[in-house]
């Protein structure tokens, strides 16, 4: 994925902005990425990707997903209403741990 590609389409937060936030602010938990332009607080599509960025923000494995493919998968996600479910192509070859209910609740409190 290109650094200038949007990760959070709702709030237009790019991968570059998130990586910069990770480098400068050094958040302790993935949910703190929501302080970067509101990422992850809209439709919820990008939450798993925010968690991946948090865990592997220095890993080149995130580059395996193209910006077009990311946008296509988000459109499909919104069309079907499948919140929290990703297509198998959306995860890098070494899949990160799945979201726990506690992590998801931390990003989307009621």
Buried (B, 14 or more C-beta within 10 A) or exposed (E): BBEEBBBBBBBEBBBEBBBEBBEEEEBEEBBBBBEBBBBBBBBBBBBBBBBBBBEBBEEEBBEEBEBEBBEEBBEEBEEEEEEEEBEEEBBBEEEBEEBEEEBBEBBBEE
